[in-house]
C-alpha cells in the first residue's frame, strides 16, 4: 500500500494528484524549484522539499535530487505527473531500483514508446495502421510533411513543411527545440494529412494483463501543434470509434501495458486513421474522460501501482465534456507568452475543483490562484476549465459563458480566443481539424468590440474618480471633479489595447453625466450615469443598462463588462521626464535567451525578415523586422539573456546599406 506519495511535477497536475491523495488518505510530498517556492501546489502538500539548481527548469529534471527528496521526506512512491520526467525510462527505473513504488508503466514500456520511430515499427507489427515516415531528408519527395521529435511530445519540435526548400531549416529548428525540451534532438519526417483530426483513446492496463479502453477524446483544435480545446467523446461514427478502441487496445497489449496511457491517432477526412504516438502517462486532458465516466484516473493509477486489478465492470461514457486550456499568452501576437502577477483569478459557477461533478456543471483544475506570479520558466498553461452536460451543445454554451465572465487580471491570456472558438458555427457543426485556427482568423478578434472601448474607458475613469473621493481626507462630501467653472471637463488618459485613449467628461450639479468624449466613436453613443463606485460602474448606453466591474491595482485598471474585458493603464497627469528609445527599436516582449542572431549590423532587411530568435517558456519565438531598413544596432549576442523591455535590435529606415 502507498502511504506517502511524492509528485515529481508542479502546477495544476501536482494539485490534481494531491486532491485524489487526500480523498484516499495518502500523504503527499511536493518538490519545487526556487521559482515555485510560493506556488499553491507547494502549500497544499503535507511536506515540501526544495530542489536546488542553477535554473528553475533544470531542477525538475534532476533524478538524483528527486530521489534524495523522496528519501528525506520518507516517501514510498513517486508519481511523475506529466511533462518533465514523466516519460523518462531512466527515471522510472531509478525509482524502482531505489525500492520505491513507481506510479506509471514499467521503464521498458516507456523506453519502447518513447522512441517514436521504434514505437511505429513495433506497433505496425501488431496491426496498428501507420503513416509513411522517413529519417533522411533526401528520401522525402512528396509534400506536405510533418517534422516531429522522436522523444517527448506536447507539440515541441514539430514543423509543417510544404516544399523541399524549407525542409532543411525546419529539421534544424525542430532539432534545436527538441533538444532543449527533451534533451534529445532526434527527429523524423512523416506524411502530413490535410484536414486531419487528432483523436485519442484512453487506455488502462493492470498487472493481470488486462488492457481496456476507457473512452476517446477529440483534440483537434491546436496551436503550434499543442492542444487547447479537448472534448469527450469524439464526434465520430460508432464504427470508427470501435475500430479506434480496438487499435488502441492492440497497441497496449503489444507492449504489456500497465497503468494509464493514451494512444493518439490522426483521423483522415475519409474516416481512415493512423497511429501518431502512445503517451505513457496521464494526459493533460484526462478530466474530460473522468467527467464522462465518473472514474478517478489518478485513483486508478494508484490502484494499479499497488498491484490491484481494474474493476471487472467499467462504466460507459455518458454525456459530453469539453475542456479548454487557459494559457498565459497573447494569441493575436503569434502566441507570445505572457508573464506577470495574476491580481485576480475568478471563474463563476465552478462546482468542483480537481474532481468529479454531481451533475451538469464546471470543473476547474488550476495551478494558480489570485496573487500567483506567472514566470517565464515553464509552460504557459495556467489552468483548465471543463464543462460537463448531457449534450455537446449544452456543455459548449455553459463553458463559453463562464469563461467569458471570468475575471482574469494582470496576465494576458487566450481566454477571448477560446470563447470565440466555442461560439463559432464551425465548432458547433463539428467542422474541426488540426488546421482550424489557420482557417478561422475571426476567432483571434478580442471579445470586446473596438467601438465599445470608449464606454469602457469612461467607466474606468468614473471608477477612478470615485476611488479618489472615497479616499479623500478633506471635503469628502464634494462631488467628484467639482469645479467653480462647470464647463471645464475632467480629463483622464489611459493606454489600452489600441494605444492611448483620452476620456473627457463633465458632471452637472446633480451628479449626472452632462457630456463626455473619448475619441470619434464615442459620439455614436448616448450615455447616462446610473451609479459610480470604485469597483462598480453602471451606465445606460443607448437605452441599455450595462454594469461594469472595475478592479484597480496601482495604475492598472481592469474592467469586465457584458461585452468583454479590457485592461487599461492610467497615465499620470504630469509624467516625469524619461529617456527615449531610438526610433526603430525592437524590445523583448518577455524575459528569455537569444539563441540565434540571423543578421549583422549594417545589413539591409525587409519587413518580415527574421532578425533573431528568442527562446522563452520552452519555445522558440522569431523576432521579425517590422519595417524595411538597415540594422543599426544588435546589442544582444547569441546566448545572451534579456529582460522584458530590453532592446534586441534597432532598424533605421533612413540609413543606406554601406556595403
LUMDO-365658 format. One record per residue (C-alpha): residue in one letter; x, y, z. Coordinates in steps of 0.25 Angstrom, whole numbers, padded with zeros to 4 digits. Last residue first. Layout:
A, X, Y, Z .
...
This chain:
X, 0113, 0191, -0194 .
X, 0108, 0203, -0186 .
X, 0094, 0199, -0187 .
X, 0086, 0213, -0187 .
X, 0081, 0218, -0174 .
X, 0067, 0225, -0173 .
X, 0059, 0212, -0169 .
X, 0067, 0210, -0157 .
X, 0065, 0197, -0150 .
X, 0070, 0195, -0136 .
X, 0071, 0182, -0129 .
X, 0068, 0174, -0116 .
X, 0066, 0186, -0107 .
X, 0062, 0181, -0093 .
X, 0047, 0183, -0090 .
X, 0045, 0169, -0083 .
X, 0059, 0164, -0078 .
X, 0069, 0158, -0087 .
X, 0079, 0147, -0086 .
X, 0090, 0146, -0097 .
X, 0094, 0133, -0104 .
X, 0094, 0139, -0117 .
X, 0099, 0154, -0116 .
X, 0090, 0165, -0110 .
X, 0092, 0180, -0114 .
X, 0089, 0178, -0129 .
X, 0089, 0192, -0134 .
X, 0087, 0199, -0148 .
X, 0081, 0188, -0156 .
X, 0077, 0195, -0169 .
X, 0062, 0198, -0173 .
X, 0049, 0192, -0177 .
X, 0039, 0191, -0166 .
X, 0035, 0182, -0154 .
X, 0047, 0173, -0155 .
X, 0044, 0160, -0149 .
X, 0047, 0153, -0135 .
X, 0045, 0138, -0136 .
X, 0040, 0132, -0123 .
X, 0045, 0118, -0120 .
X, 0038, 0110, -0109 .
X, 0041, 0105, -0095 .
X, 0035, 0117, -0088 .
X, 0045, 0126, -0095 .
X, 0055, 0125, -0106 .
X, 0057, 0138, -0115 .
X, 0061, 0136, -0129 .
X, 0068, 0147, -0137 .
X, 0066, 0157, -0149 .
X, 0056, 0149, -0157 .
X, 0051, 0157, -0169 .
X, 0036, 0162, -0168 .
X, 0039, 0176, -0173 .
X, 0051, 0176, -0182 .
X, 0066, 0176, -0177 .
X, 0078, 0183, -0181 .
X, 0091, 0179, -0173 .
X, 0099, 0189, -0166 .
X, 0099, 0182, -0153 .
X, 0098, 0167, -0156 .
X, 0086, 0158, -0157 .
X, 0081, 0144, -0153 .
X, 0085, 0145, -0138 .
X, 0082, 0131, -0131 .
X, 0078, 0127, -0117 .
X, 0075, 0140, -0110 .
X, 0070, 0136, -0097 .
X, 0057, 0140, -0089 .
X, 0050, 0150, -0082 .
X, 0037, 0156, -0088 .
X, 0033, 0164, -0100 .
X, 0048, 0168, -0103 .
X, 0048, 0182, -0110 .
X, 0051, 0185, -0124 .
X, 0056, 0199, -0126 .
X, 0052, 0206, -0139 .
X, 0054, 0220, -0134 .
X, 0064, 0221, -0122 .
X, 0058, 0220, -0109 .
X, 0054, 0232, -0101 .
X, 0059, 0235, -0087 .
X, 0049, 0239, -0077 .
X, 0043, 0252, -0072 .
X, 0033, 0251, -0061 .
X, 0018, 0250, -0065 .
X, 0009, 0261, -0060 .
X, -0005, 0256, -0062 .
X, 0000, 0241, -0059 .
X, -0005, 0231, -0069 .
X, -0016, 0221, -0065 .
X, -0013, 0207, -0071 .
X, -0025, 0200, -0077 .
X, -0028, 0185, -0077 .
X, -0041, 0182, -0084 .
X, -0052, 0171, -0083 .
X, -0063, 0167, -0091 .
X, -0077, 0171, -0096 .
X, -0085, 0170, -0083 .
X, -0074, 0177, -0075 .
X, -0061, 0174, -0068 .
X, -0051, 0186, -0066 .
X, -0037, 0184, -0061 .
X, -0030, 0197, -0057 .
X, -0015, 0197, -0055 .
X, -0009, 0210, -0049 .
X, -0007, 0203, -0036 .
X, -0017, 0191, -0036 .
X, -0031, 0195, -0039 .
X, -0042, 0186, -0041 .
X, -0055, 0190, -0048 .
X, -0068, 0182, -0051 .
X, -0076, 0189, -0062 .
X, -0091, 0188, -0062 .
X, -0099, 0192, -0074 .
X, -0113, 0198, -0075 .
X, -0118, 0199, -0090 .
X, -0124, 0211, -0095 .
X, -0113, 0216, -0103 .
X, -0103, 0212, -0092 .
X, -0109, 0214, -0078 .
X, -0097, 0213, -0069 .
X, -0094, 0205, -0056 .
X, -0080, 0206, -0050 .
X, -0075, 0196, -0040 .
X, -0062, 0195, -0032 .
X, -0059, 0210, -0028 .
X, -0074, 0213, -0029 .
X, -0081, 0220, -0040 .
X, -0096, 0218, -0042 .
X, -0107, 0222, -0053 .
X, -0098, 0231, -0062 .
X, -0105, 0233, -0075 .
X, -0098, 0230, -0089 .
X, -0103, 0233, -0103 .
X, -0093, 0226, -0112 .
X, -0089, 0230, -0126 .
X, -0080, 0242, -0121 .
X, -0071, 0232, -0114 .
X, -0066, 0227, -0128 .
X, -0058, 0240, -0130 .
X, -0050, 0238, -0117 .
X, -0053, 0238, -0103 .
X, -0064, 0249, -0101 .
X, -0074, 0252, -0089 .
X, -0085, 0261, -0086 .
X, -0095, 0265, -0074 .
X, -0093, 0251, -0067 .
X, -0102, 0253, -0054 .
X, -0096, 0257, -0041 .
X, -0107, 0267, -0038 .
X, -0099, 0279, -0041 .
X, -0095, 0274, -0054 .
X, -0084, 0264, -0057 .
X, -0074, 0266, -0068 .
X, -0066, 0256, -0076 .
X, -0053, 0255, -0084 .
X, -0046, 0242, -0087 .
X, -0033, 0241, -0094 .
X, -0029, 0228, -0101 .
X, -0015, 0224, -0104 .
X, -0011, 0212, -0112 .
X, -0020, 0201, -0117 .
X, -0020, 0191, -0106 .
X, -0021, 0202, -0096 .
X, -0012, 0214, -0090 .
X, -0021, 0223, -0082 .
X, -0023, 0238, -0080 .
X, -0033, 0244, -0071 .
X, -0038, 0258, -0073 .
X, -0049, 0265, -0065 .
X, -0057, 0275, -0072 .
X, -0057, 0290, -0070 .
X, -0071, 0296, -0073 .
X, -0075, 0295, -0058 .
X, -0065, 0307, -0055 .
X, -0065, 0306, -0040 .
X, -0061, 0291, -0042 .
X, -0065, 0278, -0035 .
X, -0058, 0266, -0041 .
X, -0064, 0256, -0031 .
X, -0076, 0262, -0024 .
X, -0072, 0269, -0011 .
X, -0074, 0261, 0002 .
X, -0060, 0257, 0004 .
X, -0056, 0271, 0006 .
X, -0043, 0266, 0013 .
X, -0037, 0252, 0015 .
X, -0041, 0247, 0001 .
X, -0040, 0232, 0000 .
X, -0055, 0230, -0005 .
X, -0053, 0242, -0014 .
X, -0041, 0237, -0020 .
X, -0048, 0223, -0023 .
X, -0060, 0230, -0029 .
X, -0051, 0237, -0039 .
X, -0044, 0224, -0042 .
X, -0058, 0218, -0044 .
X, -0062, 0229, -0053 .
X, -0049, 0228, -0062 .
X, -0051, 0213, -0063 .
X, -0065, 0214, -0067 .
X, -0061, 0224, -0077 .
X, -0051, 0215, -0083 .
X, -0061, 0204, -0084 .
X, -0070, 0214, -0092 .
X, -0058, 0218, -0101 .
X, -0055, 0203, -0103 .
X, -0069, 0199, -0108 .
X, -0066, 0202, -0123 .
X, -0054, 0193, -0122 .
X, -0063, 0181, -0119 .
X, -0059, 0174, -0107 .
X, -0058, 0159, -0109 .
X, -0044, 0161, -0116 .
X, -0042, 0156, -0130 .
X, -0034, 0144, -0132 .
X, -0046, 0135, -0134 .
X, -0048, 0143, -0148 .
X, -0035, 0136, -0153 .
X, -0043, 0123, -0155 .
X, -0035, 0116, -0166 .
X, -0021, 0115, -0158 .
X, -0029, 0113, -0145 .
X, -0036, 0100, -0150 .
X, -0023, 0094, -0157 .
X, -0023, 0082, -0147 .
X, -0038, 0078, -0151 .
X, -0052, 0084, -0148 .
X, -0065, 0085, -0155 .
X, -0072, 0079, -0143 .
X, -0084, 0088, -0147 .
X, -0084, 0095, -0133 .
X, -0069, 0097, -0135 .
X, -0071, 0103, -0149 .
X, -0082, 0112, -0144 .
X, -0072, 0119, -0135 .
X, -0076, 0120, -0120 .
X, -0066, 0111, -0115 .
X, -0055, 0116, -0123 .
X, -0059, 0131, -0119 .
X, -0058, 0127, -0105 .
X, -0045, 0121, -0106 .
X, -0039, 0133, -0114 .
X, -0044, 0142, -0103 .
X, -0038, 0134, -0092 .
X, -0024, 0133, -0098 .
X, -0018, 0140, -0086 .
X, -0011, 0153, -0083 .
X, -0007, 0154, -0069 .
X, -0011, 0164, -0058 .
X, -0026, 0161, -0057 .
X, -0034, 0149, -0061 .
X, -0048, 0151, -0056 .
X, -0057, 0140, -0063 .
X, -0070, 0145, -0070 .
X, -0066, 0140, -0084 .
X, -0061, 0127, -0078 .
X, -0074, 0124, -0071 .
X, -0082, 0127, -0083 .
X, -0073, 0119, -0093 .
X, -0073, 0107, -0083 .
X, -0088, 0106, -0081 .
X, -0091, 0108, -0096 .
X, -0081, 0097, -0100 .
X, -0086, 0087, -0090 .
X, -0101, 0090, -0094 .
X, -0098, 0088, -0109 .
X, -0089, 0075, -0106 .
X, -0101, 0069, -0099 .
X, -0103, 0063, -0085 .
X, -0094, 0074, -0079 .
X, -0080, 0074, -0074 .
X, -0071, 0086, -0074 .
X, -0056, 0087, -0072 .
X, -0047, 0099, -0069 .
X, -0032, 0096, -0069 .
X, -0022, 0106, -0063 .
X, -0009, 0113, -0064 .
X, -0003, 0107, -0077 .
X, 0009, 0115, -0082 .
X, 0019, 0104, -0080 .
X, 0030, 0107, -0070 .
X, 0042, 0117, -0067 .
X, 0036, 0130, -0072 .
X, 0028, 0134, -0059 .
X, 0013, 0134, -0055 .
X, 0013, 0140, -0041 .
X, 0001, 0136, -0033 .
X, -0007, 0147, -0026 .
X, -0020, 0141, -0029 .
X, -0019, 0126, -0030 .
X, -0010, 0117, -0040 .
X, -0008, 0103, -0044 .
X, -0023, 0101, -0047 .
X, -0032, 0090, -0050 .
X, -0046, 0096, -0050 .
X, -0059, 0087, -0052 .
X, -0072, 0093, -0057 .
X, -0086, 0088, -0057 .
X, -0096, 0077, -0061 .
X, -0097, 0067, -0050 .
X, -0090, 0062, -0037 .
X, -0077, 0067, -0043 .
X, -0064, 0060, -0042 .
X, -0050, 0065, -0037 .
X, -0039, 0075, -0038 .
X, -0048, 0086, -0034 .
X, -0063, 0085, -0034 .
X, -0076, 0094, -0036 .
X, -0069, 0106, -0043 .
X, -0081, 0115, -0046 .
X, -0072, 0128, -0048 .
X, -0057, 0128, -0051 .
X, -0049, 0137, -0042 .
X, -0034, 0140, -0043 .
X, -0030, 0153, -0039 .
X, -0016, 0160, -0038 .
X, -0009, 0149, -0046 .
X, 0005, 0155, -0045 .
X, 0013, 0156, -0058 .
X, 0017, 0148, -0070 .
X, 0011, 0146, -0085 .
X, 0016, 0136, -0095 .
X, 0015, 0141, -0110 .
X, 0005, 0133, -0117 .
X, 0008, 0140, -0130 .
X, 0003, 0153, -0125 .
X, -0012, 0151, -0126 .
X, -0012, 0139, -0117 .
X, -0005, 0147, -0106 .
X, 0000, 0137, -0096 .
X, -0003, 0132, -0082 .
X, -0011, 0119, -0085 .
X, -0025, 0115, -0081 .
X, -0026, 0101, -0087 .
X, -0041, 0098, -0090 .
X, -0048, 0085, -0087 .
X, -0061, 0080, -0092 .
X, -0069, 0068, -0086 .
X, -0081, 0061, -0093 .
X, -0092, 0052, -0087 .
X, -0089, 0037, -0083 .
X, -0077, 0029, -0085 .
X, -0079, 0014, -0081 .
X, -0075, 0010, -0067 .
X, -0065, -0001, -0064 .
X, -0069, -0015, -0060 .
X, -0058, -0024, -0054 .
X, -0051, -0013, -0047 .
X, -0037, -0011, -0051 .
X, -0027, -0020, -0043 .
X, -0018, -0016, -0031 .
X, -0003, -0017, -0031 .
X, -0001, -0005, -0023 .
X, 0003, 0003, -0036 .
X, -0011, -0002, -0041 .
X, -0019, 0005, -0030 .
X, -0010, 0017, -0030 .
X, -0013, 0019, -0045 .
X, -0028, 0016, -0043 .
X, -0028, 0027, -0033 .
X, -0022, 0036, -0043 .
X, -0032, 0033, -0053 .
X, -0044, 0036, -0044 .
X, -0055, 0030, -0051 .
X, -0069, 0036, -0053 .
X, -0068, 0032, -0068 .
X, -0072, 0045, -0075 .
X, -0066, 0054, -0065 .
X, -0053, 0046, -0063 .
X, -0051, 0045, -0078 .
X, -0052, 0060, -0079 .
X, -0042, 0062, -0068 .
X, -0031, 0054, -0075 .
X, -0028, 0066, -0084 .
X, -0014, 0068, -0078 .
X, -0011, 0053, -0081 .
X, -0007, 0043, -0071 .
X, 0006, 0036, -0075 .
X, 0012, 0026, -0086 .
X, 0007, 0035, -0097 .
X, 0006, 0026, -0110 .
X, 0008, 0033, -0123 .
X, 0002, 0036, -0136 .
X, -0005, 0024, -0141 .
X, -0013, 0025, -0154 .
X, -0028, 0027, -0157 .
X, -0037, 0024, -0168 .
X, -0050, 0032, -0168 .
X, -0049, 0039, -0181 .
X, -0045, 0052, -0175 .
X, -0033, 0046, -0169 .
X, -0033, 0043, -0154 .
X, -0019, 0044, -0148 .
X, -0018, 0035, -0135 .
X, -0013, 0036, -0121 .
X, -0012, 0025, -0112 .
X, -0012, 0030, -0097 .
X, -0007, 0023, -0085 .
X, -0011, 0020, -0071 .
X, -0005, 0008, -0063 .
X, 0002, -0005, -0069 .
X, 0004, -0008, -0084 .
X, 0009, -0022, -0088 .
X, 0015, -0015, -0100 .
X, 0007, -0021, -0111 .
X, -0005, -0022, -0102 .
X, -0005, -0006, -0101 .
X, -0005, -0005, -0116 .
X, -0016, -0015, -0118 .
X, -0024, -0008, -0108 .
X, -0022, 0005, -0116 .
X, -0026, -0002, -0129 .
X, -0038, -0008, -0124 .
X, -0043, 0005, -0118 .
X, -0040, 0013, -0131 .
X, -0048, 0002, -0139 .
X, -0060, 0003, -0129 .
X, -0060, 0018, -0130 .
X, -0060, 0017, -0145 .
X, -0072, 0008, -0146 .
X, -0079, 0017, -0136 .
X, -0077, 0029, -0145 .
X, -0069, 0040, -0140 .
X, -0071, 0052, -0130 .
X, -0060, 0049, -0120 .
X, -0065, 0047, -0106 .
X, -0060, 0054, -0100 .
X, -0055, 0068, -0103 .
X, -0042, 0075, -0104 .
X, -0038, 0090, -0107 .
X, -0024, 0096, -0106 .
X, -0016, 0084, -0111 .
X, -0002, 0087, -0115 .
X, 0003, 0086, -0130 .
X, 0007, 0101, -0130 .
X, -0008, 0104, -0127 .
X, -0018, 0093, -0126 .
X, -0032, 0089, -0128 .
X, -0032, 0075, -0132 .
X, -0033, 0068, -0118 .
X, -0045, 0059, -0119 .
X, -0045, 0049, -0108 .
X, -0048, 0034, -0106 .
X, -0053, 0025, -0096 .
X, -0048, 0016, -0085 .
X, -0041, 0006, -0094 .
X, -0036, -0007, -0087 .
X, -0024, -0015, -0085 .
X, -0024, -0027, -0076 .
X, -0010, -0033, -0073 .
X, -0013, -0037, -0059 .
X, -0004, -0026, -0054 .
X, -0013, -0015, -0060 .
X, -0015, -0007, -0072 .
X, -0022, 0005, -0075 .
X, -0025, 0012, -0089 .
X, -0030, 0026, -0092 .
X, -0032, 0027, -0107 .
X, -0028, 0039, -0116 .
X, -0034, 0047, -0127 .
X, -0026, 0058, -0135 .
X, -0033, 0061, -0148 .
X, -0027, 0063, -0161 .
X, -0031, 0074, -0171 .
X, -0018, 0072, -0179 .
X, -0010, 0059, -0175 .
X, 0005, 0061, -0173 .
X, 0014, 0050, -0177 .
X, 0024, 0048, -0166 .
X, 0038, 0053, -0164 .
X, 0047, 0049, -0153 .
X, 0054, 0056, -0141 .
X, 0066, 0053, -0131 .
X, 0069, 0065, -0123 .
X, 0069, 0058, -0110 .
X, 0070, 0066, -0096 .
X, 0055, 0067, -0096 .
X, 0051, 0082, -0097 .
X, 0064, 0088, -0102 .
X, 0068, 0076, -0111 .
X, 0054, 0076, -0117 .
X, 0055, 0091, -0120 .
X, 0068, 0090, -0126 .
X, 0065, 0078, -0134 .
X, 0052, 0084, -0139 .
X, 0060, 0097, -0144 .
X, 0069, 0088, -0152 .
X, 0058, 0080, -0158 .
X, 0050, 0092, -0162 .
X, 0063, 0098, -0168 .
X, 0066, 0086, -0176 .
X, 0051, 0085, -0181 .
X, 0048, 0099, -0185 .
X, 0052, 0097, -0200 .
X, 0046, 0084, -0201 .
X, 0032, 0089, -0200 .
X, 0020, 0089, -0191 .
X, 0027, 0087, -0177 .
X, 0019, 0086, -0164 .
X, 0028, 0087, -0152 .
X, 0029, 0079, -0139 .
X, 0040, 0080, -0129 .
X, 0030, 0083, -0117 .
X, 0016, 0079, -0120 .
X, 0014, 0074, -0106 .
X, 0022, 0062, -0108 .
X, 0035, 0055, -0104 .
X, 0045, 0048, -0112 .
X, 0045, 0045, -0127 .
X, 0043, 0060, -0130 .
X, 0034, 0062, -0142 .
X, 0035, 0068, -0156 .
X, 0022, 0068, -0163 .
X, 0021, 0066, -0178 .
X, 0014, 0074, -0189 .
X, 0019, 0069, -0199 .
X, 0024, 0057, -0206 .
X, 0039, 0054, -0209 .
X, 0045, 0052, -0196 .
X, 0057, 0042, -0197 .
X, 0067, 0053, -0197 .
X, 0062, 0058, -0183 .
X, 0067, 0045, -0177 .
X, 0058, 0039, -0165 .
X, 0046, 0036, -0173 .
X, 0031, 0033, -0170 .
X, 0019, 0026, -0176 .
X, 0007, 0027, -0168 .
X, 0003, 0015, -0159 .
X, -0009, 0006, -0156 .
X, -0008, -0003, -0144 .
X, -0006, -0017, -0148 .
X, 0003, -0022, -0136 .
X, 0015, -0022, -0146 .
X, 0012, -0007, -0148 .
X, 0012, -0006, -0133 .
X, 0027, -0009, -0133 .
X, 0031, -0001, -0145 .
X, 0024, 0011, -0140 .
X, 0029, 0010, -0126 .
X, 0043, 0009, -0131 .
X, 0042, 0022, -0139 .
X, 0034, 0029, -0127 .
X, 0045, 0026, -0117 .
X, 0038, 0028, -0104 .
X, 0029, 0016, -0107 .
X, 0039, 0005, -0105 .
X, 0046, 0013, -0094 .
X, 0033, 0016, -0086 .
X, 0029, 0001, -0087 .
X, 0043, -0004, -0082 .
X, 0042, 0006, -0071 .
X, 0029, 0000, -0066 .
X, 0016, 0008, -0067 .
X, 0013, 0018, -0057 .
X, 0012, 0021, -0042 .
X, 0026, 0015, -0038 .
X, 0027, 0009, -0024 .
X, 0040, 0012, -0017 .
X, 0051, 0002, -0015 .
X, 0062, 0011, -0020 .
X, 0063, 0002, -0033 .
X, 0048, 0005, -0035 .
X, 0051, 0020, -0035 .
X, 0063, 0019, -0043 .
X, 0056, 0010, -0054 .
X, 0045, 0021, -0055 .
X, 0055, 0032, -0056 .
X, 0063, 0024, -0067 .
X, 0050, 0022, -0075 .
X, 0047, 0037, -0076 .
X, 0033, 0039, -0080 .
X, 0028, 0046, -0067 .
X, 0042, 0053, -0065 .
X, 0038, 0067, -0069 .
X, 0024, 0067, -0075 .
X, 0012, 0059, -0068 .
X, 0011, 0055, -0053 .
X, 0023, 0047, -0049 .
X, 0016, 0040, -0037 .
X, 0027, 0034, -0027 .
X, 0024, 0024, -0016 .
X, 0030, 0021, -0002 .
X, 0032, 0036, 0002 .
X, 0040, 0037, 0015 .
X, 0043, 0052, 0013 .
X, 0058, 0051, 0013 .
X, 0058, 0039, 0004 .
X, 0048, 0044, -0006 .
X, 0055, 0057, -0007 .
X, 0068, 0050, -0010 .
X, 0061, 0042, -0021 .
X, 0057, 0056, -0027 .
X, 0070, 0062, -0026 .
X, 0077, 0050, -0032 .
X, 0067, 0050, -0044 .
X, 0070, 0064, -0047 .
X, 0060, 0069, -0058 .
X, 0051, 0077, -0048 .
X, 0063, 0085, -0044 .
X, 0066, 0088, -0059 .
X, 0054, 0097, -0061 .
X, 0057, 0107, -0049 .
X, 0072, 0109, -0053 .
X, 0085, 0107, -0045 .
X, 0079, 0096, -0036 .
X, 0074, 0093, -0023 .
X, 0061, 0085, -0021 .
X, 0053, 0089, -0009 .
X, 0045, 0079, -0002 .
X, 0031, 0080, 0002 .
X, 0022, 0072, 0012 .
X, 0007, 0071, 0014 .
X, 0005, 0077, 0001 .
X, -0004, 0089, -0001 .
X, 0006, 0100, 0001 .
X, 0015, 0094, -0010 .
X, 0003, 0093, -0020 .
X, -0001, 0107, -0018 .
X, 0013, 0113, -0022 .
X, 0021, 0121, -0012 .
X, 0034, 0113, -0014 .
X, 0031, 0111, -0029 .
X, 0043, 0120, -0034 .
X, 0052, 0113, -0024 .
X, 0049, 0100, -0030 .
X, 0039, 0090, -0024 .
X, 0037, 0076, -0019 .
X, 0023, 0073, -0013 .
X, 0021, 0062, -0003 .
X, 0007, 0056, 0000 .
X, 0001, 0047, 0010 .
X, -0010, 0037, 0005 .
X, -0023, 0037, 0011 .
X, -0031, 0033, -0001 .
X, -0038, 0046, -0003 .
X, -0026, 0054, 0001 .
X, -0018, 0046, -0009 .
X, -0028, 0049, -0020 .
X, -0027, 0064, -0018 .
X, -0012, 0063, -0017 .
X, -0011, 0057, -0031 .
X, -0019, 0069, -0037 .
X, -0010, 0079, -0029 .
X, 0002, 0073, -0035 .
X, -0004, 0074, -0049 .
X, -0008, 0088, -0047 .
X, 0006, 0093, -0044 .
X, 0018, 0084, -0042 .
X, 0024, 0071, -0044 .
X, 0031, 0059, -0037 .
X, 0019, 0056, -0028 .
X, 0024, 0049, -0016 .
X, 0014, 0039, -0010 .
X, 0013, 0035, 0005 .
X, 0005, 0023, 0009 .
X, 0005, 0014, -0003 .
X, 0000, 0000, 0000 .
